[in-house]
Amino acid sequence: MSFFKFNKEIKTEDLKLSDYDQIWTKFCFLDETGNLNNPTDPFFTVGILKLSQPYYLLNKLQYERSKKNFHDELKFNKLSRKNIEFAKFAVNALFDARSIYFYSYSIDKEGAYFQREFSGDPWQAYQKITIRLLKDVALAPKEILILLADHVTVPKNIRFEVDVKKEVNSSLKRLALAGVCRLDSRSNDLLQLVDIMIGAISYDLKIATRAIKGDDENKADLLSCLKQNLGTNEFISGFKNRNFDIFVDKDMRLRLSLKTNEKGPSS
């Protein structure tokens, strides 16, 4: 029997604490990739994994760690022959899990939209893209989210935890985001899982736009694993199905035409 009851007669904004069986509470694990302070890293991606009972996926990953005696932090930029099999196991475990949702937003830091919307400020982009993903993509009616984000050192004027919660709830005029907490990703396998997911997406985008050669066999192996699970060949056009929404800023796709034009007219 399902605990959650859906009564379409009750509007989301009219729910009360006593309507607890009408309200889904879900955890969101957030990470970002693309060094915010590095001008040579052209792209920036924020990713969110949403699920109502993280225990099941966490337990599966922790059991595999124990079985393989693998205790290192999993990061896309540190994939090697020593950890690639566990990384692929983690991605496959995500797709085997029930009621999971994944959302990501990739943007070109050199693009017109980034400069116009965020004044070229990567910290504004980090915060505002997070809010946009939560409010406009991840949040469903009659849901309250709890956000756990990877810890990054930010300037003193950035109050990520306070401002994200305040803006999401204020704009929706209801309690939609119960709280925000930033954690060291070394302490949480689901944050590490988001890291390798968005790392693979960003890696594919960089290959497509020729920002990198893409000759790392371990990264290519994980990217292939992700694509096979999703049933897609590329991410430059984005990807969307019932459980995944991978958005790619159109400025990034403009790089494709620029690269084509560099070759000159065809004979």
C-alpha positions, -999 to 999 in steps of 0.1 A, spaced: 0 0 0 13 34 -10 17 60 18 12 89 -5 -23 99 -14 -30 122 -43 -61 143 -39 -64 165 -70 -90 187 -52 -64 201 -28 -41 226 -45 -4 224 -37 -3 259 -21 -33 250 1 -17 219 17 -13 220 55 11 201 78 -18 178 87 -19 168 50 15 150 54 2 120 34 -5 142 4 31 155 3 62 138 -12 94 147 5 125 140 -17 162 144 -14 182 161 -40 220 156 -44 237 184 -62 272 188 -77 288 209 -103 316 204 -128 337 229 -147 362 249 -126 344 282 -118 377 301 -115 395 285 -144 391 306 -176 405 277 -197 376 255 -187 349 266 -212 318 248 -198 299 247 -166 274 220 -156 252 216 -125 235 183 -119 208 171 -95 199 135 -85 164 134 -69 150 104 -50 127 98 -21 146 70 -4 183 73 -9 190 45 15 185 18 -11 209 31 -37 234 41 -10 233 7 6 239 -10 -28 270 12 -34 283 8 1 279 -30 -1 298 -31 -34 325 -9 -18 329 -34 11 329 -64 -12 356 -49 -35 374 -33 -6 372 -1 -25 373 30 -3 385 58 -25 365 89 -35 349 85 -69 355 115 -92 352 117 -130 385 136 -134 403 109 -114 390 78 -133 416 52 -138 418 14 -144 417 10 -106 382 26 -102 365 24 -136 347 -8 -129 332 6 -97 323 38 -115 304 18 -141 287 -3 -114 275 30 -97 260 42 -130 243 9 -137 230 8 -101 214 42 -107 195 29 -137 184 -2 -118 170 20 -89 133 29 -88 118 64 -87 150 83 -94 152 115 -114 183 133 -128 185 168 -141 215 188 -154 221 222 -170 252 228 -191 263 263 -201 290 278 -222 309 303 -200 321 322 -231 285 324 -246 263 354 -249 237 340 -225 261 334 -197 275 369 -201 241 385 -203 223 366 -176 251 363 -150 273 392 -160 301 368 -165 301 359 -128 304 321 -123 292 323 -87 260 339 -97 256 313 -124 262 285 -99 235 298 -75 209 309 -101 212 277 -122 207 257 -90 175 277 -83 163 273 -118 168 235 -118 151 231 -85 121 254 -91 115 249 -128 126 214 -135 131 192 -104 101 202 -83 68 185 -89 34 195 -74 29 185 -38 66 180 -33 90 193 -7 127 190 -15 158 187 7 190 198 -10 224 183 -2 251 199 -22 288 193 -26 308 218 -6 327 244 -26 346 274 -12 327 305 -23 333 343 -19 320 358 14 292 376 -4 277 343 -16 252 328 9 243 298 -11 223 279 15 203 309 27 196 325 -7 187 293 -26 161 283 0 147 318 3 143 324 -34 128 290 -42 101 293 -15 94 330 -20 89 326 -58 65 297 -53 48 312 -23 50 279 -4 74 256 14 90 238 -15 126 236 -3 129 225 34 166 231 37 200 232 21 232 217 34 265 214 18 287 183 24 321 171 16 315 148 -13 341 123 1 314 115 27 286 107 4 284 82 -25 254 99 -42 273 132 -45 301 112 -61 276 96 -84 264 130 -96 300 140 -101 307 112 -125 274 117 -143 279 154 -150 316 148 -157 307 123 -184 281 147 -199 306 176 -199 333 153 -214 311 145 -243 303 182 -249 339 190 -249 347 163 -274 318 174 -297 330 210 -297 366 200 -300 376 216 -267 395 184 -259 407 154 -279 388 129 -258 415 103 -257 412 91 -221 400 55 -224 386 53 -189 365 85 -192 354 72 -227 344 39 -211 322 56 -185 307 79 -211 298 49 -232 282 32 -202 260 62 -195 250 66 -232 241 29 -235 219 31 -204 201 62 -218 200 50 -254 216 81 -269 246 88 -290 254 123 -279 245 151 -255 252 182 -275 215 185 -284 204 177 -248 184 146 -238 151 141 -221 129 112 -211 106 105 -182 134 104 -156 162 124 -171 164 160 -183 198 170 -196 197 206 -209 225 221 -230 227 258 -236 223 267 -273 255 289 -272 274 256 -268 259 243 -300 269 274 -318 305 262 -314 297 234 -338 290 257 -367 321 278 -359 342 246 -361 326 237 -394 332 271 -408 369 269 -399 373 241 -424 362 264 -453 337 257 -480 333 222 -492 345 214 -527 
